[in-house]
């Protein structure tokens, strides 16, 4: 067998053997972790001794029955003797005693032919002190330490096994799993595809190593596997009822074997092998004990929940609270289990781990064993329904049956009933949703919560349609004079009790009719009045509208500022309304590329913050945009379709307020479902309310993505023209970016470059870092003048307005005839302009024209000859 990366060790053994052949007496101890090749070195020594004519005595513990004195005595005096004893760490006390006595004897006697004793021993937390002492006393004692293979040696072993050089990534991966332990590495190489399988060679090798590392090693490895990333020496000791010193000593052995790295098992496959090798009942008890230790040591709820799920929970009959010498595991009962599981579920929902959250909630529901838990059971079922709706609608419906029964029996609180109503409506169970809401609050109270549009009147729908009533009160009349009416109302109505809802509705009308700048100005005035009245609720309401107006203008930083201020204004008392500023904040953060911050604000749907109001609509849209930006188009599509369903049911299907069709179309385009996207875009454009410039511009931009290149640029040119009048710089930047790419596809590179730079500049002004990166990868939006073109400003300042337009079109790749047609002048006039332009700019050809000239692809104002 080839010994890899063991040249120094072989040299030492060969030297000791040479001394023996000269008649000397020596002792060599080869020690190291289990599986690191000690036995291979011993065999190398024995084989070399045989080749040199020495007599060899071989034995291995724990089954060694050889009488060394007799065996050596039978060899002629002048013949060298090499005694090879493997695994002395496995010897029992009696065998160790005999071996120690024999070593002591060899220290005072000598053979004419020479004597060499070679021993191997694996690392263990404790070792026989008597034998070690005798070995140290011997004048010719040599200790050889065998360690783990490094990465080059691992690659060499892979090469030896496969017959071909190992790719660096492959060798690194194998070393990462095995830790460089030759035994584990060879087992891994025998696995199909070198991937550990349950119960396969690697798993068996792991268990073998643990058994050879001493009695404490398997127990400690199980604790490490159960604790996972939460393992610390103190927690390990507490789980195993041992002192931290004892735990640390055994952990050192596992590190030396390559099984552990720091305070954790090296690889998930190692942990799986350890846990799979346990009896199921013992494994559950281990996880139960780990859960108590984690709870007592104030671990995070998600971590404790993992252990609770692994053991199936802790019921009230489990009174064990002892956690060993390092401290108590806390309360003996299970009163902490349900709150921990619910908190863990919320954390999982916040980071988009629905399966994990569902498992926590299901276990929490199962852990509610007493009548006192009845209220919690209902809330948990609602959380499960909210969570599983996108995973399994049928399961979500089943989860609602229990709280619905509790509602009808009068055992459901008001907040929980409101949450139930939202979930029932989201499932299309409108009558049941209305029933749930009617048991929470009456029609008159509902009317007081929502503002009427300017000039509107209280509707009087038949009883039971409370959700429809609420939504209907949050829209504007929908005629062509909406913006004018809103301005007149804002200008004439005082900000007083009874008018704030109508004032807010008027501002909302301005936002939805492409007047976001005027809306922002009115919001500033109304916010100042609310601040003077020390009314945080009103400040938050107007601040949210202000944030929405700034978002429509592409002022992402301003939208974030105003939305954050609104959230702070109602901190701890925002109720359902808090969803509105959160939605604007999430959209602003998402467009700025601050996805982690956006995710933290997308709170899970819990009864305390139910979304069974019109505030659900902007929050659904914000969630959808977040999912879309983070490459989860399927999830985004679900959010947008939910929004559309609710808007239609509530008679709020107004694209100027909630353009869910184009949002869903964008998600469908990401999924490659162009036909469905085209149908949604056409459906929106056909609606009477789809009259705003912004709506048309966005719809045209998205429809262009489904067309051939030439038609695509035509539609995008129209989209740019529409969006220029909407005030939305961010949407204009998106349309310009698409138009630039369209020009590039048509081979008009120069023209494309000019448009792309304009798009990048707008996106940078908005603070939309992801869009900037998409348009011009690698450009820093914070760099002064980056990609916006400033080099030609001084020179082009010498040009007249007519010359500037001609120069801009020429630099964008237009021919003289195209420029003439675009500006309604003759070709000769274009040539005259170009002659003067070349002279003023001190250039001689078209390709030297500055590329940073302002160019509007839609600009076609005629020039005078």
KARACOR-V992952 format. One record per backbone hydrogen bond with DSSP energy under -0.5 kcal/mol. CO is the residue of the C=O (numbers start at 1). NH is the residue of the N-H. E is the energy in kcal/mol with one decimal. If there is no record, write none. Layout:
# KARACOR-V992952
co=CO nh=NH e=E
co=CO nh=NH e=E
This chain:
# KARACOR-V992952
co=2 nh=4 e=-0.7
co=3 nh=6 e=-0.7
co=6 nh=10 e=-2.4
co=7 nh=11 e=-2.2
co=8 nh=12 e=-1.9
co=9 nh=13 e=-2.2
co=10 nh=14 e=-2.9
co=11 nh=15 e=-2.0
co=12 nh=16 e=-2.1
co=13 nh=17 e=-2.3
co=14 nh=18 e=-2.3
co=15 nh=19 e=-2.0
co=16 nh=20 e=-1.9
co=17 nh=21 e=-2.4
co=18 nh=22 e=-1.0
co=19 nh=24 e=-2.5
co=20 nh=23 e=-1.8
co=24 nh=115 e=-1.6
co=26 nh=117 e=-2.5
co=27 nh=142 e=-2.6
co=28 nh=30 e=-0.6
co=28 nh=119 e=-3.1
co=29 nh=31 e=-0.7
co=29 nh=144 e=-3.1
co=30 nh=121 e=-2.1
co=31 nh=146 e=-2.8
co=32 nh=123 e=-1.5
co=33 nh=36 e=-1.5
co=35 nh=183 e=-1.9
co=37 nh=41 e=-1.7
co=38 nh=42 e=-2.0
co=39 nh=43 e=-2.4
co=40 nh=44 e=-2.1
co=41 nh=45 e=-2.2
co=42 nh=46 e=-2.4
co=43 nh=47 e=-2.8
co=44 nh=48 e=-2.2
co=45 nh=49 e=-2.4
co=46 nh=50 e=-2.2
co=47 nh=51 e=-2.1
co=48 nh=52 e=-1.7
co=49 nh=54 e=-2.6
co=50 nh=53 e=-1.3
co=55 nh=82 e=-3.1
co=57 nh=84 e=-3.4
co=59 nh=86 e=-2.4
co=66 nh=68 e=-0.9
co=67 nh=71 e=-2.9
co=68 nh=72 e=-2.8
co=69 nh=73 e=-2.0
co=70 nh=74 e=-1.4
co=72 nh=75 e=-1.6
co=76 nh=79 e=-1.8
co=77 nh=113 e=-2.1
co=78 nh=80 e=-0.6
co=80 nh=55 e=-3.1
co=81 nh=83 e=-0.5
co=81 nh=116 e=-2.5
co=82 nh=57 e=-2.5
co=82 nh=84 e=-0.6
co=83 nh=85 e=-0.6
co=83 nh=118 e=-3.4
co=84 nh=59 e=-2.1
co=84 nh=86 e=-0.5
co=85 nh=120 e=-1.6
co=86 nh=61 e=-2.6
co=87 nh=90 e=-1.9
co=88 nh=91 e=-1.4
co=92 nh=96 e=-2.5
co=93 nh=97 e=-2.1
co=94 nh=98 e=-2.1
co=95 nh=99 e=-2.5
co=96 nh=100 e=-2.7
co=97 nh=101 e=-2.3
co=98 nh=102 e=-2.2
co=99 nh=103 e=-2.4
co=100 nh=104 e=-2.3
co=101 nh=105 e=-1.9
co=102 nh=106 e=-2.2
co=103 nh=107 e=-1.1
co=105 nh=108 e=-1.5
co=105 nh=109 e=-0.6
co=114 nh=81 e=-2.0
co=115 nh=26 e=-2.5
co=116 nh=83 e=-3.1
co=116 nh=118 e=-0.6
co=117 nh=28 e=-3.0
co=117 nh=119 e=-0.5
co=118 nh=85 e=-2.9
co=119 nh=30 e=-3.6
co=120 nh=88 e=-2.7
co=121 nh=32 e=-1.5
co=128 nh=132 e=-1.7
co=129 nh=133 e=-2.3
co=130 nh=134 e=-2.0
co=131 nh=135 e=-2.5
co=132 nh=136 e=-2.3
co=133 nh=137 e=-1.5
co=134 nh=138 e=-1.1
co=135 nh=138 e=-0.6
co=138 nh=141 e=-1.3
co=140 nh=27 e=-1.9
co=142 nh=29 e=-2.9
co=142 nh=144 e=-0.5
co=143 nh=145 e=-0.5
co=144 nh=31 e=-2.6
co=144 nh=146 e=-0.5
co=145 nh=147 e=-0.6
co=146 nh=33 e=-0.7
co=150 nh=154 e=-2.2
co=151 nh=155 e=-2.5
co=152 nh=156 e=-2.1
co=153 nh=157 e=-2.2
co=154 nh=158 e=-2.3
co=155 nh=159 e=-2.4
co=156 nh=160 e=-2.4
co=157 nh=161 e=-2.1
co=158 nh=162 e=-3.0
co=159 nh=163 e=-2.6
co=167 nh=171 e=-2.8
co=168 nh=172 e=-2.8
co=169 nh=173 e=-2.2
co=170 nh=174 e=-2.4
co=171 nh=175 e=-2.4
co=172 nh=176 e=-2.3
co=173 nh=177 e=-1.7
co=174 nh=178 e=-2.6
co=175 nh=179 e=-2.4
co=178 nh=181 e=-1.2
co=180 nh=149 e=-3.2
co=180 nh=182 e=-0.6
co=181 nh=185 e=-2.8
co=182 nh=186 e=-2.7
co=183 nh=187 e=-2.0
co=184 nh=188 e=-2.3
co=185 nh=189 e=-2.3
co=186 nh=190 e=-1.0
co=188 nh=191 e=-1.3
co=191 nh=194 e=-2.3
co=192 nh=195 e=-1.3
co=197 nh=200 e=-2.6
co=200 nh=204 e=-2.4
co=201 nh=205 e=-2.5
co=202 nh=206 e=-2.3
co=203 nh=207 e=-2.0
co=204 nh=208 e=-2.1
co=205 nh=209 e=-2.5
co=206 nh=210 e=-2.2
co=207 nh=211 e=-2.2
co=208 nh=212 e=-1.8
co=209 nh=213 e=-0.8
co=210 nh=213 e=-0.9
co=211 nh=214 e=-0.8
co=213 nh=125 e=-0.5
co=214 nh=217 e=-0.7
co=214 nh=218 e=-0.7
co=215 nh=219 e=-0.6
co=216 nh=220 e=-2.4
co=217 nh=221 e=-2.7
co=218 nh=222 e=-2.1
co=219 nh=223 e=-1.9
co=220 nh=224 e=-2.5
co=221 nh=225 e=-2.6
co=222 nh=226 e=-2.3
co=223 nh=227 e=-2.4
co=224 nh=228 e=-2.4
co=227 nh=230 e=-1.8
co=228 nh=231 e=-1.5
co=232 nh=236 e=-2.8
co=233 nh=237 e=-2.5
co=234 nh=238 e=-2.1
co=235 nh=239 e=-2.5
co=236 nh=240 e=-2.3
co=237 nh=241 e=-0.9
co=237 nh=242 e=-2.2
co=243 nh=247 e=-2.2
co=244 nh=248 e=-2.6
co=245 nh=249 e=-2.1
co=246 nh=250 e=-2.0
co=247 nh=251 e=-2.4
co=248 nh=252 e=-1.7
co=249 nh=253 e=-1.2
co=250 nh=254 e=-1.8
co=251 nh=255 e=-2.1
co=252 nh=256 e=-2.1
co=253 nh=257 e=-1.5
co=254 nh=258 e=-0.7
co=254 nh=259 e=-1.4
co=254 nh=260 e=-1.6
co=255 nh=258 e=-1.1
co=259 nh=266 e=-3.4
co=261 nh=264 e=-1.3
co=264 nh=261 e=-3.3
co=267 nh=271 e=-1.9
co=268 nh=272 e=-2.6
co=269 nh=273 e=-2.1
co=270 nh=274 e=-2.2
co=271 nh=275 e=-2.6
co=272 nh=276 e=-2.8
co=273 nh=277 e=-1.2
co=275 nh=278 e=-1.6
co=279 nh=283 e=-2.7
co=280 nh=284 e=-2.3
co=281 nh=285 e=-2.1
co=282 nh=286 e=-2.2
co=283 nh=287 e=-2.3
co=284 nh=288 e=-2.3
co=285 nh=289 e=-2.3
co=286 nh=290 e=-2.6
co=287 nh=291 e=-2.4
co=288 nh=292 e=-1.8
co=289 nh=293 e=-2.3
co=290 nh=294 e=-2.9
co=291 nh=295 e=-2.4
co=292 nh=296 e=-2.7
co=293 nh=297 e=-1.9
co=294 nh=299 e=-2.7
co=295 nh=298 e=-1.4
co=300 nh=304 e=-2.2
co=301 nh=305 e=-2.7
co=302 nh=306 e=-1.5
co=303 nh=307 e=-1.3
co=304 nh=308 e=-2.3
co=305 nh=309 e=-2.8
co=306 nh=310 e=-1.8
co=307 nh=311 e=-1.6
co=308 nh=312 e=-0.8
co=308 nh=313 e=-2.0
co=315 nh=318 e=-1.8
co=317 nh=319 e=-1.0
co=321 nh=329 e=-2.0
co=324 nh=327 e=-1.2
co=334 nh=337 e=-1.5
co=334 nh=338 e=-0.6
co=336 nh=340 e=-1.8
co=337 nh=341 e=-2.5
co=338 nh=342 e=-2.4
co=339 nh=343 e=-2.3
co=340 nh=344 e=-2.4
co=341 nh=345 e=-2.0
co=342 nh=346 e=-2.1
co=343 nh=347 e=-2.2
co=344 nh=348 e=-2.4
co=345 nh=349 e=-2.4
co=346 nh=350 e=-2.1
co=347 nh=351 e=-1.1
co=348 nh=353 e=-2.5
co=349 nh=352 e=-1.4
co=353 nh=357 e=-2.3
co=354 nh=358 e=-2.8
co=355 nh=359 e=-2.2
co=356 nh=360 e=-2.1
co=357 nh=361 e=-2.5
co=358 nh=362 e=-2.8
co=359 nh=363 e=-2.0
co=360 nh=364 e=-2.3
co=361 nh=365 e=-2.8
co=362 nh=366 e=-2.2
co=363 nh=367 e=-1.4
co=364 nh=368 e=-0.6
co=365 nh=368 e=-1.1
co=367 nh=369 e=-1.5
co=370 nh=373 e=-1.4
co=371 nh=374 e=-1.8
co=373 nh=377 e=-2.6
co=374 nh=378 e=-1.8
co=375 nh=379 e=-2.0
co=376 nh=380 e=-2.8
co=377 nh=381 e=-2.2
co=378 nh=382 e=-1.8
co=379 nh=383 e=-2.4
co=380 nh=384 e=-2.6
co=381 nh=385 e=-2.2
co=382 nh=386 e=-2.6
co=383 nh=387 e=-2.2
co=384 nh=388 e=-2.7
co=385 nh=389 e=-0.9
co=388 nh=392 e=-3.9
co=392 nh=396 e=-2.2
co=393 nh=397 e=-2.3
co=394 nh=398 e=-1.9
co=395 nh=399 e=-2.2
co=396 nh=400 e=-1.2
co=397 nh=401 e=-0.7
co=398 nh=401 e=-1.0
co=398 nh=402 e=-0.6
co=399 nh=403 e=-0.7
co=400 nh=404 e=-2.2
co=401 nh=405 e=-2.1
co=402 nh=406 e=-2.1
co=403 nh=407 e=-2.4
co=404 nh=408 e=-2.1
co=405 nh=409 e=-1.3
co=406 nh=411 e=-3.2
co=407 nh=410 e=-1.7
co=413 nh=417 e=-2.5
co=414 nh=418 e=-2.2
co=415 nh=419 e=-2.0
co=416 nh=420 e=-2.4
co=417 nh=421 e=-2.2
co=418 nh=422 e=-2.0
co=419 nh=423 e=-2.1
co=420 nh=424 e=-2.5
co=421 nh=425 e=-2.5
co=422 nh=426 e=-2.3
co=423 nh=427 e=-1.2
co=424 nh=429 e=-2.9
co=425 nh=428 e=-2.0
co=428 nh=430 e=-1.6
co=429 nh=433 e=-2.3
co=430 nh=434 e=-2.9
co=431 nh=435 e=-2.3
co=432 nh=436 e=-2.4
co=433 nh=437 e=-2.3
co=434 nh=438 e=-2.6
co=435 nh=439 e=-1.3
co=437 nh=440 e=-1.4
co=437 nh=441 e=-2.3
co=442 nh=446 e=-1.9
co=443 nh=447 e=-2.2
co=444 nh=448 e=-1.5
co=445 nh=449 e=-0.8
co=446 nh=449 e=-1.0
co=446 nh=450 e=-0.9
co=453 nh=456 e=-2.7
co=462 nh=465 e=-1.3
co=464 nh=466 e=-0.9
co=465 nh=469 e=-1.8
co=466 nh=470 e=-2.3
co=467 nh=471 e=-2.2
co=468 nh=472 e=-2.3
co=469 nh=473 e=-1.4
co=471 nh=474 e=-1.9
co=472 nh=475 e=-1.0
co=479 nh=482 e=-1.6
co=481 nh=485 e=-2.8
co=482 nh=486 e=-2.6
co=483 nh=487 e=-2.4
co=484 nh=488 e=-2.4
co=485 nh=489 e=-2.5
co=486 nh=490 e=-2.6
co=487 nh=491 e=-2.3
co=488 nh=492 e=-1.6
co=489 nh=493 e=-2.7
co=494 nh=496 e=-1.5
co=496 nh=499 e=-2.5
co=496 nh=500 e=-0.8
co=499 nh=503 e=-2.8
co=500 nh=504 e=-2.8
co=501 nh=505 e=-2.0
co=502 nh=506 e=-2.1
co=503 nh=507 e=-2.2
co=504 nh=508 e=-2.4
co=505 nh=509 e=-2.0
co=506 nh=510 e=-1.8
co=507 nh=511 e=-2.0
co=508 nh=512 e=-2.2
co=509 nh=513 e=-1.0
co=510 nh=513 e=-0.5
co=510 nh=515 e=-2.5
co=511 nh=514 e=-1.0
co=515 nh=519 e=-2.1
co=516 nh=520 e=-2.4
co=517 nh=521 e=-1.8
co=518 nh=522 e=-2.3
co=519 nh=523 e=-2.4
co=520 nh=524 e=-2.0
co=521 nh=525 e=-1.5
co=522 nh=526 e=-2.6
co=523 nh=527 e=-2.9
co=524 nh=528 e=-1.8
co=525 nh=529 e=-1.9
co=526 nh=530 e=-2.3
co=527 nh=531 e=-2.5
co=528 nh=532 e=-1.9
co=529 nh=533 e=-1.4
co=530 nh=535 e=-1.9
co=531 nh=534 e=-1.2
co=534 nh=536 e=-0.7
co=535 nh=539 e=-2.6
co=536 nh=540 e=-2.5
co=537 nh=541 e=-2.2
co=538 nh=542 e=-2.9
co=539 nh=543 e=-2.5
co=540 nh=544 e=-2.3
co=541 nh=545 e=-1.8
co=542 nh=546 e=-2.5
co=543 nh=547 e=-2.5
co=544 nh=548 e=-2.4
co=545 nh=549 e=-2.4
co=546 nh=550 e=-2.5
co=547 nh=551 e=-2.3
co=548 nh=552 e=-2.0
co=549 nh=553 e=-1.1
co=550 nh=554 e=-0.5
co=550 nh=555 e=-2.6
co=551 nh=554 e=-1.1
co=553 nh=729 e=-1.1
co=554 nh=556 e=-1.4
co=555 nh=559 e=-2.3
co=556 nh=560 e=-2.5
co=557 nh=561 e=-2.3
co=558 nh=562 e=-2.6
co=559 nh=563 e=-2.5
co=560 nh=564 e=-2.5
co=561 nh=565 e=-2.1
co=562 nh=566 e=-2.2
co=563 nh=567 e=-2.3
co=564 nh=568 e=-2.4
co=565 nh=569 e=-1.9
co=566 nh=570 e=-1.1
co=567 nh=570 e=-0.6
co=568 nh=571 e=-1.4
co=570 nh=573 e=-2.5
co=570 nh=574 e=-0.8
co=574 nh=577 e=-0.9
co=574 nh=578 e=-0.6
co=575 nh=578 e=-0.7
co=576 nh=579 e=-1.8
co=577 nh=580 e=-2.6
co=577 nh=581 e=-0.6
co=578 nh=582 e=-1.8
co=579 nh=583 e=-2.3
co=580 nh=584 e=-1.7
co=581 nh=585 e=-2.6
co=582 nh=586 e=-2.9
co=583 nh=587 e=-2.1
co=584 nh=588 e=-2.4
co=585 nh=589 e=-2.9
co=586 nh=590 e=-2.6
co=587 nh=591 e=-2.2
co=588 nh=592 e=-1.4
co=589 nh=593 e=-0.5
co=589 nh=594 e=-2.5
co=590 nh=593 e=-1.2
co=593 nh=595 e=-1.4
co=594 nh=598 e=-2.0
co=595 nh=599 e=-2.6
co=596 nh=600 e=-1.6
co=597 nh=601 e=-1.0
co=598 nh=601 e=-0.8
co=598 nh=602 e=-0.8
co=599 nh=602 e=-0.7
co=601 nh=603 e=-2.1
co=604 nh=606 e=-1.0
co=606 nh=609 e=-1.8
co=607 nh=610 e=-0.9
co=611 nh=613 e=-1.1
co=613 nh=616 e=-2.2
co=614 nh=617 e=-1.4
co=614 nh=618 e=-0.6
co=615 nh=619 e=-1.3
co=616 nh=620 e=-2.8
co=617 nh=621 e=-2.2
co=618 nh=622 e=-2.5
co=619 nh=623 e=-2.6
co=620 nh=624 e=-2.3
co=621 nh=625 e=-2.5
co=622 nh=626 e=-2.3
co=623 nh=627 e=-2.6
co=624 nh=628 e=-2.4
co=625 nh=629 e=-2.4
co=626 nh=630 e=-1.7
co=627 nh=632 e=-3.1
co=628 nh=631 e=-1.3
co=632 nh=636 e=-2.3
co=633 nh=637 e=-2.7
co=634 nh=638 e=-1.7
co=635 nh=639 e=-1.8
co=636 nh=640 e=-2.4
co=637 nh=641 e=-2.6
co=638 nh=642 e=-2.2
co=639 nh=643 e=-2.2
co=640 nh=644 e=-2.4
co=641 nh=645 e=-2.3
co=642 nh=646 e=-2.3
co=643 nh=647 e=-2.7
co=644 nh=648 e=-2.4
co=645 nh=649 e=-2.1
co=646 nh=650 e=-2.2
co=647 nh=652 e=-3.5
co=647 nh=653 e=-0.6
co=648 nh=651 e=-1.3
co=652 nh=654 e=-2.6
co=653 nh=655 e=-0.6
co=654 nh=657 e=-1.9
co=654 nh=658 e=-2.5
co=658 nh=660 e=-2.8
co=659 nh=663 e=-1.8
co=660 nh=664 e=-3.0
co=661 nh=665 e=-2.3
co=662 nh=666 e=-2.2
co=663 nh=667 e=-1.8
co=664 nh=668 e=-2.7
co=665 nh=669 e=-2.5
co=666 nh=670 e=-1.9
co=667 nh=671 e=-1.5
co=668 nh=673 e=-2.6
co=669 nh=672 e=-1.2
co=672 nh=674 e=-1.2
co=673 nh=677 e=-1.7
co=674 nh=678 e=-2.9
co=675 nh=679 e=-1.9
co=676 nh=680 e=-2.0
co=677 nh=681 e=-2.4
co=678 nh=682 e=-2.5
co=679 nh=683 e=-2.2
co=680 nh=684 e=-2.2
co=681 nh=685 e=-2.5
co=682 nh=686 e=-1.4
co=684 nh=687 e=-1.6
co=687 nh=690 e=-1.4
co=689 nh=691 e=-2.0
co=692 nh=696 e=-2.4
co=693 nh=697 e=-2.7
co=694 nh=698 e=-2.6
co=695 nh=699 e=-2.4
co=696 nh=700 e=-2.7
co=697 nh=701 e=-2.3
co=698 nh=702 e=-2.3
co=699 nh=703 e=-2.6
co=700 nh=704 e=-2.0
co=701 nh=705 e=-0.7
co=702 nh=705 e=-0.8
co=703 nh=706 e=-1.6
co=704 nh=707 e=-1.6
co=708 nh=712 e=-3.0
co=709 nh=713 e=-2.2
co=710 nh=714 e=-1.5
co=711 nh=715 e=-2.6
co=712 nh=716 e=-2.6
co=713 nh=717 e=-2.1
co=714 nh=718 e=-1.7
co=715 nh=719 e=-2.5
co=716 nh=720 e=-2.6
co=717 nh=721 e=-1.9
co=718 nh=722 e=-2.3
co=719 nh=723 e=-2.7
co=720 nh=724 e=-1.9
co=721 nh=725 e=-0.6
co=722 nh=725 e=-1.1
co=723 nh=726 e=-1.1
co=723 nh=727 e=-0.8
co=727 nh=729 e=-1.1
co=728 nh=732 e=-1.8
co=729 nh=733 e=-2.3
co=730 nh=734 e=-2.0
co=731 nh=735 e=-2.3
co=732 nh=736 e=-2.7
co=733 nh=737 e=-2.5
co=734 nh=738 e=-2.3
co=735 nh=739 e=-2.4
co=736 nh=740 e=-2.8
co=737 nh=741 e=-2.1
co=738 nh=742 e=-2.1
co=739 nh=743 e=-2.6
co=740 nh=744 e=-2.2
co=741 nh=745 e=-2.3
co=742 nh=746 e=-1.6
co=743 nh=748 e=-2.7
co=744 nh=747 e=-1.6
co=747 nh=749 e=-1.3
co=748 nh=752 e=-2.6
co=749 nh=753 e=-2.5
co=750 nh=754 e=-1.7
co=751 nh=755 e=-1.9
co=752 nh=756 e=-2.9
co=753 nh=757 e=-2.2
co=754 nh=758 e=-1.6
co=755 nh=759 e=-2.4
co=756 nh=760 e=-2.7
co=757 nh=761 e=-2.4
co=758 nh=762 e=-2.2
co=759 nh=763 e=-2.5
co=760 nh=764 e=-2.7
co=761 nh=765 e=-2.2
co=762 nh=766 e=-1.9
co=763 nh=767 e=-1.1
co=763 nh=768 e=-2.3
co=766 nh=556 e=-1.0
co=767 nh=769 e=-1.5
co=768 nh=772 e=-2.3
co=769 nh=773 e=-2.6
co=770 nh=774 e=-2.1
co=771 nh=775 e=-2.3
co=772 nh=776 e=-2.9
co=776 nh=779 e=-1.9
co=779 nh=781 e=-0.7
co=780 nh=783 e=-1.7
co=783 nh=786 e=-2.1
co=785 nh=788 e=-1.5
co=785 nh=789 e=-0.8
co=790 nh=793 e=-1.1
co=792 nh=796 e=-2.7
co=793 nh=797 e=-1.2
co=795 nh=798 e=-2.0
co=796 nh=799 e=-1.6
co=800 nh=804 e=-2.6
co=801 nh=805 e=-2.0
co=802 nh=806 e=-2.0
co=803 nh=807 e=-2.9
co=804 nh=808 e=-2.7
co=805 nh=809 e=-2.2
co=806 nh=810 e=-2.6
co=807 nh=811 e=-2.8
co=808 nh=812 e=-1.3
co=809 nh=814 e=-2.3
co=810 nh=813 e=-1.5
co=815 nh=819 e=-2.7
co=816 nh=820 e=-2.4
co=817 nh=821 e=-2.2
co=818 nh=822 e=-2.5
co=819 nh=823 e=-2.4
co=820 nh=824 e=-0.8
co=820 nh=825 e=-2.0
co=823 nh=863 e=-2.2
co=826 nh=830 e=-1.7
co=827 nh=831 e=-2.2
co=828 nh=832 e=-2.3
co=829 nh=833 e=-2.5
co=830 nh=834 e=-2.5
co=831 nh=835 e=-2.0
co=832 nh=836 e=-2.0
co=833 nh=837 e=-2.6
co=834 nh=838 e=-2.9
co=835 nh=839 e=-1.8
co=836 nh=840 e=-2.6
co=837 nh=841 e=-2.4
co=838 nh=842 e=-0.7
co=838 nh=843 e=-2.3
co=839 nh=842 e=-0.6
co=845 nh=848 e=-1.3
co=846 nh=849 e=-2.1
co=850 nh=853 e=-0.5
co=855 nh=857 e=-0.6
co=856 nh=859 e=-1.9
